[in-house]
Amino acid sequence: MRDLSAELDGSGLRVGIVAARFNDAIVGQMLDGAHARLLELGVADDDISLAWVAGAFEIPLAARSMAASGDVDAVVCLGCVVRGETPHFDYVAGEAASGILRVGLDTGVPAIFGVLTTDDMAQAVERADVARGNKGADCVDAAVELVQLLRRLV
């Protein structure tokens, strides 16, 4: 059996990050973790682009533009949607997820879903905590691995 697994080597990669300002205390921690992990994996700081958007609902359009630009090898999408008392959570979280998926499928550029969808703020704080295995860093791993895998599959 031929193993096509990819290594986590970000050397020479250009990575875009689209981050939502809504719940920015949480997203900021995820961004810190993502940035640190990109550098650990060998992505040059000058090869990391960051675009801020209002909220998770706006992430897919900015991610699509970034992916279609040809300036990045992957886009990491970071946001946080916390369940409230109305169905707003379901619409925003669901559309952000499907939109980010479409970015990758339509452009061929990996678009990684790093939007926390939690029942309360305590869950969001726990998942964004850099000391506990920050989800932003996890998304970077997924992005780098997928870029490298796709390169092996072509």
N, C-alpha and C positions, 0 to 999 in steps of 0.2 A: 504494500500500500504506500502510495506517495503522500507524504505529509506536507500540506501547503501552509501550515501554520506560519504566522509572521511574528517577527521579533518586535519588541518595543524600542525601536530606534527612530528618533525624530530628527536625526541629522539631515540637514538640507530641506526639511519640510517647511512649508508656509501654512500657518494655521490661523484661521479667523475665529474670533469669539464674538457672539452676539449676546449681550447681557441686558436683562430687564431692570429698569430702575425701581419698579414696584417691588416692595419688600427688599429694598437695596441693602439692608443690614445683612440679610441672609445671602443674597446674591453676591455681595461683596466678599464674603468669606469663601464662597464657592469659586469666585474669580481668583482670589489669592491662591487657593489650592490648585486651580487649573494652571495659573501662570507659573507657579513654582514647579509643578510637575512637567510642564512643557520644557522648562530650562533643564530639569534633571534628565530628560530624555534626549537632550541635545538640540532642541529647536533654538535657534538664535533669537534673541529678544527682538531684533529688527525684523524678524520674519513672523512676528505675532501681531495681528491687527485686531483692534477692539472697536466694536460699534455698540453704542447704548441705544436702547429703545424704551418706550414708555412702560410696556408690560409684556407678559408672556404672549398675549394675542398678537402682538406686533412682531414677534421674533421671526416667524416663517418668511415674511416678505423681505426683511433685511437679510436673513440668511440666504434666501434665494438670490438676491442681488450680489451678495458677496461670493457665493459659489459660482455664479454665472460669469463673474468678472475675469476668471482665469488667474486671479492673483493668489488664490489659496488652494491647498491640497485637501483641506477639510475645514468644516465649520462646527464649532462647539457652541451649542445653544444653552444658555444658563438663565434660569428664572425660578420663581417660587410662587405657587398658587396655594393658598390656604383655604380649606373649606369653610364656608360661612353658613348663614341661615337661609340663603336663597340658592336657586339652581345656577347662579352665575358661575360658580366653581366648575360645574360640569361642562358648560359651554366653553369657557376659557381653556381649561385643561385639555379637553378633547380636541378642540380646534388647533391648539398649539401642537399637540402630538401629531395629529394627521398632517398639519402643514409642514412640520419639520421632516416627517417621513417623505412627503412629496418632494421636498427640496432635494434630498438624496436621490430619490428614484428618477426625478426629472432631469437632474444635471449630471448625475454620475459622480458627484462630489460627496463624500461622506458628510452627513449632517447628523450630529449626535444630540439626542434628546436628553438635556440636562436640566429639565424643568421639574423641580420638586413639586409633588402634588400630595399635600399632607392634610390630615384632619385638624391639626392645630399647630400653633406656632412652636410649641415645645418639640414636636416631631421635626419641624423644619430646622430648628436650632441644632438638634442632635445630628441631622444628616449633613449639615453644612460645616460642622465643627472640624477644623483642620486637624486637630489632635486625635480625632476619632475615625479618620479615614474619609476625609472630605469627598463629597460626590463630584465636585468640580474636577478633582484629580482623577477620579474614576472615569469621567467622561473623556478626559485627555487620553487615557490609556486606550479606550475604545476607539477614539479617532485615529490615533497613530497606528494601532493594530489593523484597523480596517483599510487605511491608506496602503499600508505595506502588503496586506493580503490581496487587495485589488490589483496591485502592481504585479504580484506573482501569478494572478489568474489570467492576465492578458497575454 
